[in-house]
Amino acid sequence: MADKALDLDFVRAFYPALNDGWAFMENAGGSLVPHTVIDRVRDYMTECQVQPGDNSPIAREAQARMKKGHETVAAMLNAEPEEIVIGPSTTRNVITLAAALRDSFQPGEEVIVTNLDHEANNGHWRRLEEFGITVREWQVNPQTAELELETLAGLLSDKTRLVCFSHCSNITGGPNPVKEIAKMVHDAGGMVCVDGVAYAPHGSVDVKDLDVDFYLFSLYKTYGPHLGVMYGKKEHLLKAKGQYFFFHGEDNLPMKMNPGAPNHELTAGTVGVGEYFEALAAHHLEEPANDMHGRMRQMFDIMAHHEENLSARFLDFAANHPKIRLIGRSEANHDRRAPTFSFTIEGVKSQDVPPMLEKHGIAANAGDFYAPRVLKALGIDPDDGAVRCSFVHYNTLDEVDHLISALKEIADA
Ligand SMILES: Cc1ncc(COP(=O)(O)O)c(C=O)c1O
């Protein structure tokens, strides 16, 4: 029997903030959280907000709940818990990783970054120049905003140690072929560090299947609390220089990579992300997979179908409107596009659009979204930036229609 199509009433009932009448379309900035997450954070703070440890029942309870949160994240990525570092944000995790890898790179060796991506998986790698590392830039095709594999092939050499790129751009919404890129880089002898922040809210990520060395995403954009997640292959994490205190030791994973330890209540609250997906799975799946990663993948497939419908509706309008310049692909297919749409409107400042949308009860945003390099490459002034409307699975076709009619009014005025 076929699985159910996404039951939006069921989904939306999990999100207390969706009761406020707004069409929330700034999900790429930060998604809303289901009540399961709110409940787990509140429970932890109410029942066991103490130093987790083994010295008392309450400390053991705190430790067990944090462990469960950690295991939830590992299951999301199909990783081992010791390969998962939970930190305050993706930006912070990249800074930690860059410091941890720095000493293993020799002067003259190369790190490749892109001009497509958010600055998080970018700026702190560029700073390795201060340590004699050569930084090379994989540039987008300025006509299409695409990172092309032939361009990367021309940059790779036996000096390449690391290539940093995104699974999906937070501006164009276009996924990159991570597995293929990882293979190219590995063949050249390098490692990859993938920013999965803009992809993780929309699709299942299997770090083993992708064969990535490092993969990062932000839970607060993936229906969770404000935390960042970093996966690293065990062999690399063991070799990296510890970033916590010397007495934690170089074999102590993931602790050595987590200066200051993760936020306790939010790590425990992450269990609520798993509970949310499990509740959706129980409601929608006829033949659920036998592990959490598999059930999440099945749910993401169902969500993807709904997101494709939202994208198709929006693209039908935005890709064809004469005054709208849409950045990125005009294909709704989920393999080709996440429902994150950045655009400019001829004759209208991008910065003026969100306040106009606000009058229609629509929350969107405008700016460079911390990825000014790609806007510059496309000839868009990063100071004014682009308008961005980003949907996730809990958005409705009615909301997209409402957005379209508001944008028509703005563009046709
Ligand atoms: C694609 C992308 N990468 C990285 C980040 C940085 O994430 P964090 O806020 O967790 O540091 C963001 C945040 O907007 C993002 O959109």
The ligand as a MOL file (V3000), in Angstrom:
LIG
                    3D

  0  0  0     0  0            999 V3000
M  V30 BEGIN CTAB
M  V30 COUNTS 16 16 0 0 0
M  V30 BEGIN ATOM
M  V30 1 C 23.9110 27.8710 4.1930 0
M  V30 2 C 24.2840 28.3290 5.5650 0
M  V30 3 N 25.4270 27.9130 6.0940 0
M  V30 4 C 25.8190 28.2690 7.3300 0
M  V30 5 C 25.0400 29.0940 8.0930 0
M  V30 6 C 25.5220 29.4780 9.4530 0
M  V30 7 O 24.8340 28.7610 10.4340 0
M  V30 8 P 24.9150 29.1640 11.9500 0
M  V30 9 O 23.9820 30.3100 12.1520 0
M  V30 10 O 24.4840 27.9220 12.6790 0
M  V30 11 O 26.3090 29.5360 12.2530 0
M  V30 12 C 23.8270 29.5680 7.5970 0
M  V30 13 C 23.0070 30.4830 8.3910 0
M  V30 14 O 22.2080 31.2280 7.8880 0
M  V30 15 C 23.4460 29.1720 6.2900 0
M  V30 16 O 22.2930 29.5880 5.7430 0
M  V30 END ATOM
M  V30 BEGIN BOND
M  V30 1 1 1 2
M  V30 2 1 2 3
M  V30 3 2 2 15
M  V30 4 2 3 4
M  V30 5 1 4 5
M  V30 6 1 5 6
M  V30 7 2 5 12
M  V30 8 1 6 7
M  V30 9 1 7 8
M  V30 10 2 8 9
M  V30 11 1 8 10
M  V30 12 1 8 11
M  V30 13 1 12 13
M  V30 14 1 12 15
M  V30 15 2 13 14
M  V30 16 1 15 16
M  V30 END BOND
M  V30 END CTAB
M  END
